[in-house]
Amino acid sequence: MNLQTFLLAKFKAALIAIGAPEGTPAPLSRSTRVGFGHYQFNGAMALSKVLKQNPRDIAQKIVDVVDLNDEAEKLEVAGPGFINIYLRPQWLAQQLQLANADDRLGIETEQQQTVVIDYSAPNLAKEMHVGHLRSTIIGDAVAKTLEFLGHKVIRQNHMGDWGTQFGMLITHLNDKLAADGVAETALSDLEDFYRAAKVRFDNEEGFADRARENVVKLQSGDSECLTLWQTFVTISIAHSEQVYDKLNVSLKPSDIMGESAYNKDLAATVAELKSTGIVVESQGAQVAFLQEMADKEGNPAAYIVQKSGGGYLYATTDQAAIRYRNGVLGADRTLIFTDVRQALHFRQTELVARKAGFIQPNQSYEHCPFGMMLGSDGKPFKTRTGGTVKLAELLDEAIERAEELINKRESDLTPQERKIIADKVGIGAVKYADLSKNRTTDYIFNWDSMLSFEGNTAPYLQYAYARIQSIFRKAHLDDVNLQADIQLDEVQEQLLAVKLMQYVEAIQQVANDATPHVLCSYIYELASLFMSFYEACPILKEGIDEKTKNSRLMLAQLTANTLQSALDLLGIETMNKM
């Protein structure tokens, strides 16, 4: 059950009952302070001018008619007209009993949509770097959340595997093969190979011309060029798969839908755009002039889909991708995760696609931009020498740092157990440090804070889960599937119960807004509340009666299951011991 939705419906009905105009705002929020109920309704003050009545009197009328006799223990008019809602402990206990008996924790699936999610999208022939981290893990968390809610999710890894850079690389590889015939050696380090090719492209006479010729050959289907191109693609994808596996994300080779996949459809896409009159010829190029996005002087924005020489651009591929995703895949909703610098491009892309009918009115197209990962100097995160940080190397360093921390902690863990835990803690720390920040903002990358066992970090949450598992072991409940009556007599028990019921609110917000940080905030609050509950409400202490002990064990079990479920959606692994 979604408490927020349930209570909101009740108060909207109450507003109608007291004669409030249709569409009257119904502001319902969670209480942030103990002693002010579990939720607050703040709609009376806004109605004061409309109904020409005192807001406290309006609030009392709402209290008198709202249908919450079974669910609310008390409704209290406070201050200038707030309504504090105190949920009935017995009713909360019943809801938790139902959640405990359900593998999905009582969370119902939504009416299914087909959702296409475009994320990760590294450029092939180069190693993945830290700039690919946010797109990959944010997109994956949203994909998993939408799947959990019952939607059909189609992942689209729009890899950069086409274009001018491949003409350059093919030419360099061709020369290497002609010289010594050893491709494996030539491509042993993709970054070095790319840099060497780029130097030749910029400085060597005749190389750039040969590279451009190879681009034309590649786009026209030349078999030799395609074979060499495939060499790069195969090696690059293998590297990407290693990174995805280490990151614990759900992308698979079958999810790859690179730029090359749309090559055969580009001419048809441009032709259709021209036939609608949206695209016209201008100085030999095919351009859509967007008056809606004109500058201050009234000059329309130019959106080029084909260059004067006949070449295609990212814009062309994006239009073809929209045609495919909406027309062939039947997308109800499309989500695209890139950094914020591409926001203008995607606004223009959507505008053109909607004008052309590639996106129907009932189909959504959502660019989900994200901010930058910054170093301690507030600038884009780089190596000490100013180079690009390879993602694989960053993850390896995270595991090494985590292993050092785990080895310093006193425990009876074996060396093998410590290694496994270090892998999960290190990768989890990097992912959570990113996912816990608002998607749209920049954030400072800091090893010490992300690997801390205190505060809003993955290690803290992983430890919270492991600590609950230790409680079960001490209670001799190794295979936990406890069934017992829940009683919520203490304030800390009630606060924890309400927070457990708010899990669905968090994941639905992630699904609606593509904001994993909301889920991170939720589980941090949940873990913190559990720690407070554990201190205030002993579970295994001598003198605790069996009924109370089992009730509190049930709360612990539900907390552990919720933490595990949420961390799984975020792609962060848990462990029973730390």
C-alpha positions as CSV (number, residue, x, y, z in Angstrom):
1,M,0.0,0.0,0.0
2,N,1.2,3.5,-0.8
3,L,0.3,5.5,2.3
4,Q,0.7,8.8,0.6
5,T,-1.7,7.9,-2.1
6,F,-4.2,6.3,0.3
7,L,-4.3,9.2,2.7
8,L,-4.4,11.8,-0.2
9,A,-7.5,10.1,-1.7
10,K,-9.2,10.3,1.7
11,F,-8.5,14.0,2.2
12,K,-9.6,14.8,-1.4
13,A,-12.9,13.2,-0.7
14,A,-13.2,15.2,2.5
15,L,-12.6,18.4,0.7
16,I,-15.4,17.7,-1.7
17,A,-17.6,16.8,1.3
18,I,-17.1,20.2,2.9
19,G,-17.9,22.1,-0.3
20,A,-14.4,22.9,-1.5
21,P,-14.1,23.8,-5.3
22,E,-13.1,21.0,-7.7
23,G,-9.3,20.8,-8.1
24,T,-8.6,22.3,-4.7
25,P,-5.0,21.6,-3.7
26,A,-4.6,18.8,-1.2
27,P,-1.1,19.3,0.3
28,L,-0.2,16.1,2.3
29,S,3.3,15.6,3.6
30,R,5.3,13.4,6.0
31,S,5.8,14.8,9.4
32,T,9.4,15.6,10.1
33,R,9.2,15.9,13.8
34,V,8.2,13.5,16.5
35,G,5.0,14.7,18.3
36,F,3.4,16.1,15.2
37,G,1.9,12.9,13.9
38,H,3.0,10.7,11.1
39,Y,1.6,12.8,8.2
40,Q,0.3,16.4,8.0
41,F,-2.5,17.8,5.9
42,N,-2.0,21.6,5.2
43,G,-4.9,22.4,2.9
44,A,-7.1,24.4,5.3
45,M,-5.2,27.7,5.1
46,A,-5.4,27.9,1.3
47,L,-9.2,27.4,1.5
48,S,-9.7,30.2,4.0
49,K,-10.1,32.9,1.4
50,V,-12.2,30.7,-0.9
51,L,-14.6,29.6,1.8
52,K,-14.3,32.9,3.8
53,Q,-13.9,30.9,7.0
54,N,-11.2,30.6,9.7
55,P,-8.6,28.0,8.6
56,R,-8.8,26.2,12.0
57,D,-12.6,25.9,11.6
58,I,-12.1,24.5,8.1
59,A,-9.5,22.1,9.4
60,Q,-12.0,20.9,12.0
61,K,-14.7,20.4,9.4
62,I,-12.2,18.2,7.4
63,V,-11.4,16.2,10.5
64,D,-15.1,15.7,11.1
65,V,-15.8,14.2,7.7
66,V,-12.6,12.5,6.6
67,D,-13.0,8.7,6.5
68,L,-10.0,7.4,8.6
69,N,-11.7,5.8,11.5
70,D,-10.0,2.5,11.0
71,E,-6.6,3.8,10.0
72,A,-6.0,6.9,12.2
73,E,-5.8,6.8,16.0
74,K,-6.0,10.6,16.2
75,L,-6.5,13.6,13.9
76,E,-5.3,16.8,15.6
77,V,-5.9,20.4,14.5
78,A,-2.7,22.3,15.3
79,G,-1.3,25.8,14.7
80,P,-3.1,28.0,12.2
81,G,-4.9,25.0,10.6
82,F,-2.6,22.1,10.2
83,I,-4.0,18.6,10.6
84,N,-1.6,16.1,12.3
85,I,-2.4,12.5,11.4
86,Y,-1.5,9.8,13.9
87,L,-1.9,6.4,12.4
88,R,-3.4,3.6,14.5
89,P,-0.6,1.2,15.7
90,Q,-2.9,-1.9,15.3
91,W,-3.7,-0.9,11.6
92,L,0.0,-0.4,10.9
93,A,0.8,-3.8,12.4
94,Q,-1.8,-5.4,10.1
95,Q,-0.2,-3.8,7.0
96,L,3.3,-5.0,8.1
97,Q,2.0,-8.5,8.6
98,L,0.7,-8.5,5.0
99,A,4.1,-7.1,3.7
100,N,6.0,-9.7,5.6
101,A,4.0,-12.5,4.0
102,D,4.7,-11.2,0.5
103,D,7.9,-11.6,-1.5
104,R,7.3,-8.1,-2.9
105,L,6.8,-6.6,0.6
106,G,3.3,-5.7,-0.2
107,I,4.2,-3.6,-3.2
108,E,1.7,-4.0,-6.1
109,T,2.8,-3.8,-9.8
110,E,1.6,-0.8,-11.8
111,Q,-0.2,-0.9,-15.1
112,Q,2.5,-2.0,-17.5
113,Q,4.2,0.4,-19.9
114,T,6.9,-0.3,-22.5
115,V,9.8,1.8,-21.3
116,V,12.9,2.2,-23.5
117,I,16.0,3.3,-21.5
118,D,19.0,4.7,-23.3
119,Y,22.0,4.6,-20.9
120,S,25.8,4.0,-20.6
121,A,26.6,4.6,-24.3
122,P,30.4,4.5,-24.3
123,N,32.4,5.3,-27.4
124,L,34.0,2.1,-28.7
125,A,37.7,1.8,-29.6
126,K,38.4,3.7,-26.3
127,E,38.3,2.4,-22.7
128,M,35.4,3.5,-20.6
129,H,36.3,6.4,-18.3
130,V,34.7,8.0,-15.2
131,G,32.5,10.1,-17.4
132,H,30.5,6.9,-18.2
133,L,29.9,6.0,-14.6
134,R,26.8,8.2,-13.9
135,S,24.9,7.3,-17.1
136,T,25.6,3.6,-16.5
137,I,24.6,3.3,-12.8
138,I,21.8,5.9,-12.7
139,G,20.2,4.4,-15.9
140,D,20.6,0.9,-14.5
141,A,19.0,1.8,-11.1
142,V,16.0,3.3,-12.8
143,A,15.7,0.4,-15.2
144,K,15.6,-2.1,-12.3
145,T,13.1,0.0,-10.4
146,L,10.7,0.2,-13.3
147,E,11.0,-3.6,-13.8
148,F,10.2,-4.2,-10.2
149,L,7.1,-2.1,-10.6
150,G,6.0,-4.4,-13.4
151,H,6.9,-2.4,-16.5
152,K,8.4,-3.9,-19.7
153,V,11.9,-2.3,-19.8
154,I,14.0,-2.4,-23.0
155,R,17.6,-1.4,-22.4
156,Q,19.3,0.4,-25.3
157,N,23.1,0.8,-25.0
158,H,23.6,3.5,-27.7
159,M,27.3,2.9,-28.2
160,G,29.4,5.2,-30.3
161,D,30.6,2.6,-32.9
162,W,30.4,4.7,-36.1
163,G,31.7,7.8,-37.7
164,T,34.9,9.7,-38.5
165,Q,36.9,8.2,-35.7
166,F,36.6,4.8,-37.1
167,G,38.0,5.8,-40.5
168,M,41.0,7.1,-38.6
169,L,41.3,3.8,-36.5
170,I,40.8,1.6,-39.5
171,T,43.5,3.3,-41.5
172,H,46.0,3.1,-38.6
173,L,45.1,-0.6,-38.1
174,N,45.5,-1.3,-41.8
175,D,48.9,0.2,-41.8
176,K,49.9,-1.9,-38.7
177,L,48.7,-5.1,-40.3
178,A,50.5,-4.3,-43.5
179,A,53.7,-3.8,-41.5
180,D,53.6,-6.9,-39.2
181,G,50.3,-8.6,-39.6
182,V,49.7,-8.7,-35.8
183,A,46.3,-7.2,-34.8
184,E,46.3,-8.4,-31.2
185,T,49.6,-6.6,-30.4
186,A,48.4,-3.5,-32.3
187,L,45.2,-3.4,-30.2
188,S,46.5,-4.5,-26.9
189,D,45.9,-1.1,-25.3
190,L,43.0,0.7,-27.0
191,E,43.8,4.1,-25.5
192,D,47.4,4.0,-26.8
193,F,46.2,2.8,-30.1
194,Y,43.7,5.6,-30.4
195,R,46.2,8.3,-29.3
196,A,48.7,7.0,-31.9
197,A,46.0,7.1,-34.6
198,K,45.0,10.6,-33.6
199,V,48.6,11.9,-33.8
200,R,48.9,10.6,-37.3
201,F,45.5,12.1,-38.3
202,D,46.5,15.5,-37.0
203,N,50.1,15.5,-38.3
204,E,50.9,13.0,-41.0
205,E,50.5,14.1,-44.5
206,G,47.8,12.2,-46.4
207,F,46.7,10.2,-43.4
208,A,43.5,12.2,-42.8
209,D,42.5,12.0,-46.4
210,R,42.9,8.2,-46.4
211,A,40.9,8.1,-43.1
212,R,38.0,10.0,-44.6
213,E,38.1,7.7,-47.6
214,N,37.8,4.7,-45.3
215,V,34.8,6.4,-43.6
216,V,33.0,6.5,-46.9
217,K,33.9,2.9,-47.6
218,L,32.7,1.9,-44.2
219,Q,29.4,3.6,-44.6
220,S,28.9,2.1,-48.1
221,G,29.5,-1.4,-46.7
222,D,33.0,-2.1,-47.9
223,S,33.8,-5.7,-46.7
224,E,37.5,-5.0,-45.8
225,C,36.6,-1.9,-43.8
226,L,33.7,-3.7,-42.1
227,T,36.1,-6.5,-41.1
228,L,38.6,-4.1,-39.5
229,W,35.7,-2.1,-37.9
230,Q,34.4,-5.3,-36.3
231,T,37.8,-6.0,-34.8
232,F,37.6,-2.8,-32.8
233,V,34.0,-3.3,-31.9
234,T,34.6,-6.9,-30.6
235,I,37.6,-5.8,-28.4
236,S,35.8,-2.7,-27.1
237,I,32.6,-4.6,-26.2
238,A,34.6,-7.2,-24.4
239,H,36.2,-4.4,-22.3
240,S,32.9,-2.8,-21.6
241,E,31.4,-6.2,-20.5
242,Q,34.2,-6.6,-17.9
243,V,33.4,-3.1,-16.5
244,Y,29.7,-3.8,-16.4
245,D,30.3,-7.1,-14.6
246,K,32.5,-5.4,-12.0
247,L,29.9,-2.6,-11.6
248,N,27.1,-5.2,-11.1
249,V,24.8,-3.6,-13.7
250,S,22.3,-5.4,-15.8
251,L,23.5,-4.4,-19.3
252,K,24.1,-7.3,-21.7
253,P,25.6,-7.6,-25.2
254,S,22.1,-8.1,-26.5
255,D,21.2,-4.6,-25.2
256,I,23.7,-2.9,-27.5
257,M,22.1,-0.8,-30.1
258,G,24.9,1.3,-31.4
259,E,25.0,4.1,-33.9
260,S,25.9,1.6,-36.6
261,A,22.5,-0.2,-36.1
262,Y,20.7,2.8,-37.6
263,N,23.0,3.3,-40.6
264,K,20.7,1.7,-43.1
265,D,17.7,3.9,-41.9
266,L,19.4,7.3,-42.0
267,A,18.6,8.1,-45.6
268,A,14.9,7.1,-45.1
269,T,14.8,9.2,-41.9
270,V,16.0,12.3,-43.7
271,A,13.7,11.7,-46.6
272,E,10.7,11.5,-44.3
273,L,11.7,14.7,-42.5
274,K,12.0,16.4,-45.8
275,S,8.6,15.1,-47.0
276,T,6.9,16.7,-44.0
277,G,8.5,20.1,-44.7
278,I,10.2,20.2,-41.4
279,V,13.7,19.8,-43.0
280,V,14.7,22.0,-45.9
281,E,17.9,22.4,-47.9
282,S,20.2,25.3,-46.8
283,Q,23.6,25.8,-48.3
284,G,23.6,22.2,-49.5
285,A,22.8,20.8,-46.0
286,Q,19.4,19.5,-44.8
287,V,18.3,21.6,-41.9
288,A,15.3,22.0,-39.6
289,F,14.9,25.7,-38.5
290,L,13.3,25.9,-35.1
291,Q,11.6,29.2,-34.5
292,E,10.4,28.0,-31.1
293,M,14.1,28.1,-30.0
294,A,15.1,31.3,-31.7
295,D,17.8,33.6,-30.2
296,K,17.2,37.1,-28.9
297,E,17.4,38.5,-32.4
298,G,14.7,36.1,-33.6
299,N,17.0,33.8,-35.6
300,P,15.7,30.3,-35.4
301,A,17.9,27.5,-34.1
302,A,19.4,25.3,-36.9
303,Y,19.1,21.5,-36.4
304,I,21.2,19.8,-39.1
305,V,20.4,16.2,-40.1
306,Q,22.6,15.9,-43.1
307,K,25.8,17.8,-44.0
308,S,26.4,19.5,-47.4
309,G,28.7,16.6,-48.4
310,G,26.0,14.1,-47.7
311,G,27.3,12.9,-44.3
312,Y,25.1,12.3,-41.3
313,L,25.3,13.5,-37.8
314,Y,24.4,12.5,-34.2
315,A,21.0,14.3,-34.8
316,T,20.3,12.0,-37.7
317,T,21.0,8.9,-35.7
318,D,18.9,10.1,-32.8
319,Q,15.9,10.7,-35.1
320,A,16.3,7.2,-36.5
321,A,16.5,5.8,-33.0
322,I,13.3,7.6,-32.1
323,R,11.6,6.1,-35.2
324,Y,12.8,2.6,-34.2
325,R,12.0,2.8,-30.5
326,N,8.5,4.3,-30.9
327,G,7.5,2.5,-34.1
328,V,9.1,-0.9,-33.8
329,L,9.6,-1.3,-30.1
330,G,6.3,0.4,-29.2
331,A,7.7,2.6,-26.5
332,D,5.2,4.4,-24.3
333,R,8.1,6.1,-22.6
334,T,11.7,6.8,-23.5
335,L,14.4,7.8,-21.0
336,I,17.8,9.0,-22.1
337,F,20.6,9.5,-19.6
338,T,23.4,11.8,-20.7
339,D,25.3,14.7,-19.0
340,V,23.6,18.0,-18.8
341,R,25.8,19.5,-21.6
342,Q,23.6,17.6,-24.2
343,A,20.3,19.1,-22.9
344,L,19.9,21.6,-25.7
345,H,20.5,18.9,-28.3
346,F,17.8,16.6,-26.9
347,R,15.3,19.5,-26.6
348,Q,15.8,20.2,-30.3
349,T,15.6,16.5,-31.1
350,E,12.3,16.0,-29.3
351,L,10.8,19.1,-31.0
352,V,11.8,17.9,-34.5
353,A,10.6,14.4,-33.8
354,R,7.2,15.5,-32.5
355,K,6.7,17.8,-35.5
356,A,7.5,14.8,-37.8
357,G,5.1,12.5,-35.9
358,F,8.0,10.2,-34.8
359,I,6.8,10.8,-31.3
360,Q,3.0,10.6,-30.8
361,P,1.2,12.7,-28.2
362,N,0.7,9.7,-25.9
363,Q,4.4,8.9,-26.0
364,S,6.8,10.5,-23.6
365,Y,10.4,11.4,-24.5
366,E,12.5,12.3,-21.4
367,H,16.1,13.5,-21.5
368,C,17.4,12.8,-17.9
369,P,20.5,15.0,-17.6
370,F,23.1,14.6,-14.8
371,G,25.8,16.7,-13.4
372,M,29.5,16.2,-13.4
373,M,31.8,14.2,-11.1
374,L,34.3,16.7,-9.8
375,G,37.7,16.4,-8.0
376,S,38.5,18.1,-4.7
377,D,39.5,21.2,-6.7
378,G,35.9,21.6,-8.0
379,K,37.0,20.7,-11.6
380,P,36.1,17.6,-13.6
381,F,37.7,14.5,-12.0
382,K,41.1,13.8,-13.5
383,T,44.3,11.8,-12.7
384,R,47.1,13.6,-10.9
385,T,48.8,14.2,-14.2
386,G,45.5,15.7,-15.6
387,G,44.6,12.7,-17.7
388,T,41.3,10.9,-18.0
389,V,40.5,8.4,-15.2
390,K,39.8,5.0,-16.6
391,L,36.7,3.5,-15.0
392,A,38.2,0.0,-14.6
393,E,41.2,1.5,-12.7
394,L,38.9,3.6,-10.5
395,L,36.9,0.5,-9.5
396,D,40.1,-1.5,-8.8
397,E,41.4,1.3,-6.6
398,A,38.0,1.3,-4.7
399,I,38.3,-2.4,-4.0
400,E,41.9,-2.0,-2.8
401,R,41.0,0.8,-0.5
402,A,38.0,-1.2,0.9
403,E,40.3,-4.2,1.5
404,E,42.6,-2.1,3.6
405,L,39.7,-0.8,5.7
406,I,38.2,-4.3,6.1
407,N,41.6,-5.7,7.2
408,K,41.9,-3.1,9.9
409,R,38.6,-4.1,11.5
410,E,38.6,-6.8,14.1
411,S,36.6,-9.8,13.1
412,D,36.7,-13.6,12.7
413,L,36.4,-13.4,8.9
414,T,38.6,-15.6,6.8
415,P,41.0,-14.0,4.2
416,Q,38.6,-15.2,1.4
417,E,35.6,-13.7,3.2
418,R,37.4,-10.4,3.6
419,K,38.3,-10.3,-0.1
420,I,34.6,-10.9,-1.1
421,I,33.4,-8.3,1.3
422,A,36.0,-5.8,0.1
423,D,34.8,-6.2,-3.5
424,K,31.2,-5.5,-2.5
425,V,32.1,-2.6,-0.2
426,G,34.4,-0.9,-2.7
427,I,32.1,-1.1,-5.7
428,G,29.1,-0.3,-3.6
429,A,30.8,2.7,-2.1
430,V,31.6,4.2,-5.5
431,K,28.1,3.6,-6.8
432,Y,26.3,4.8,-3.8
433,A,28.4,8.0,-3.5
434,D,27.1,8.8,-7.0
435,L,23.5,7.6,-6.8
436,S,22.9,9.3,-3.4
437,K,23.5,12.7,-5.0
438,N,20.7,14.6,-6.8
439,R,21.0,13.5,-10.4
440,T,21.0,17.1,-11.8
441,T,23.8,18.4,-9.6
442,D,27.6,18.1,-9.7
443,Y,29.3,16.4,-6.8
444,I,32.8,16.1,-5.3
445,F,34.5,12.7,-5.5
446,N,36.0,11.9,-2.1
447,W,37.5,8.5,-1.2
448,D,37.3,9.0,2.6
449,S,33.7,10.0,2.8
450,M,32.4,7.4,0.4
451,L,34.2,4.5,2.2
452,S,33.1,5.6,5.7
453,F,31.1,3.3,7.9
454,E,29.3,6.3,9.2
455,G,26.7,8.6,7.5
456,N,24.8,8.2,4.3
457,T,27.2,5.7,2.6
458,A,27.0,2.2,1.2
459,P,29.3,0.7,3.8
460,Y,27.0,2.1,6.6
461,L,23.9,0.5,4.9
462,Q,25.7,-2.7,4.2
463,Y,26.8,-2.9,7.8
464,A,23.2,-2.1,9.0
465,Y,22.0,-5.1,7.0
466,A,24.8,-7.4,8.3
467,R,24.1,-6.3,11.8
468,I,20.5,-7.4,11.5
469,Q,21.7,-10.7,10.2
470,S,23.9,-11.1,13.3
471,I,20.8,-10.6,15.4
472,F,19.1,-13.5,13.7
473,R,22.2,-15.7,14.2
474,K,22.2,-14.9,17.9
475,A,18.5,-15.8,18.0
476,H,19.4,-19.1,16.2
477,L,17.3,-18.0,13.2
478,D,19.8,-18.6,10.5
479,D,17.2,-19.2,7.8
480,V,15.0,-16.3,8.5
481,N,11.4,-16.5,7.5
482,L,9.8,-15.6,10.8
483,Q,6.0,-15.4,11.1
484,A,4.7,-13.8,14.3
485,D,2.3,-11.2,15.5
486,I,3.5,-7.6,15.3
487,Q,2.8,-5.2,18.2
488,L,3.7,-1.6,18.1
489,D,3.6,-0.3,21.7
490,E,6.7,1.9,21.7
491,V,7.2,5.2,19.8
492,Q,10.4,3.8,18.1
493,E,8.5,0.8,16.9
494,Q,5.7,2.9,15.4
495,L,8.2,5.3,13.7
496,L,10.0,2.3,12.2
497,A,6.7,0.8,11.0
498,V,5.6,4.0,9.2
499,K,9.0,4.2,7.6
500,L,8.8,0.6,6.4
501,M,5.5,1.4,4.8
502,Q,7.0,4.4,2.9
503,Y,9.2,2.2,0.8
504,V,6.7,2.1,-2.1
505,E,6.5,5.9,-2.1
506,A,10.3,6.1,-2.6
507,I,10.5,3.6,-5.5
508,Q,7.5,5.1,-7.2
509,Q,9.2,8.5,-7.1
510,V,12.4,7.0,-8.6
511,A,10.3,5.5,-11.4
512,N,8.4,8.7,-12.1
513,D,11.3,11.2,-11.9
514,A,14.4,9.0,-12.6
515,T,15.9,10.1,-9.3
516,P,17.7,7.2,-7.5
517,H,18.9,9.6,-4.8
518,V,15.3,9.5,-3.4
519,L,15.7,5.8,-2.7
520,C,19.1,6.4,-1.2
521,S,17.7,9.0,1.2
522,Y,14.9,6.6,2.1
523,I,17.1,3.6,3.0
524,Y,19.5,5.8,5.0
525,E,16.6,7.1,7.0
526,L,15.3,3.5,7.4
527,A,18.7,2.2,8.6
528,S,19.1,5.1,11.0
529,L,15.6,4.6,12.5
530,F,16.3,0.9,12.9
531,M,19.5,1.7,14.9
532,S,17.4,4.0,17.1
533,F,14.7,1.3,17.5
534,Y,17.4,-1.3,18.3
535,E,18.8,0.9,21.1
536,A,15.4,1.8,22.6
537,C,13.7,-1.6,22.1
538,P,15.9,-4.5,23.1
539,I,15.3,-7.7,21.1
540,L,17.4,-10.5,22.7
541,K,18.0,-8.9,26.1
542,E,17.2,-11.1,29.1
543,G,13.7,-10.4,30.5
544,I,12.1,-9.6,27.2
545,D,9.0,-11.8,26.8
546,E,8.7,-14.1,23.8
547,K,5.8,-12.2,22.2
548,T,7.7,-8.9,22.3
549,K,10.9,-10.5,21.1
550,N,9.2,-12.1,18.1
551,S,7.4,-8.9,17.2
552,R,10.7,-7.0,17.2
553,L,12.4,-9.7,15.3
554,M,9.6,-9.3,12.7
555,L,10.4,-5.6,12.5
556,A,14.1,-6.5,12.1
557,Q,13.2,-9.0,9.3
558,L,11.1,-6.5,7.4
559,T,13.9,-3.9,7.7
560,A,16.5,-6.3,6.4
561,N,14.3,-7.4,3.5
562,T,13.5,-3.8,2.6
563,L,17.2,-2.8,2.8
564,Q,18.2,-5.7,0.6
565,S,15.4,-5.0,-1.9
566,A,16.3,-1.3,-2.2
567,L,20.1,-2.0,-2.4
568,D,19.4,-4.6,-5.1
569,L,17.5,-2.0,-7.2
570,L,20.5,0.3,-6.8
571,G,22.8,-2.5,-7.9
572,I,24.6,-2.7,-4.6
573,E,25.3,-6.1,-3.0
574,T,24.7,-7.0,0.6
575,M,26.5,-9.5,2.9
576,N,25.5,-11.4,6.0
577,K,28.8,-10.7,7.8
578,M,31.2,-7.7,7.8
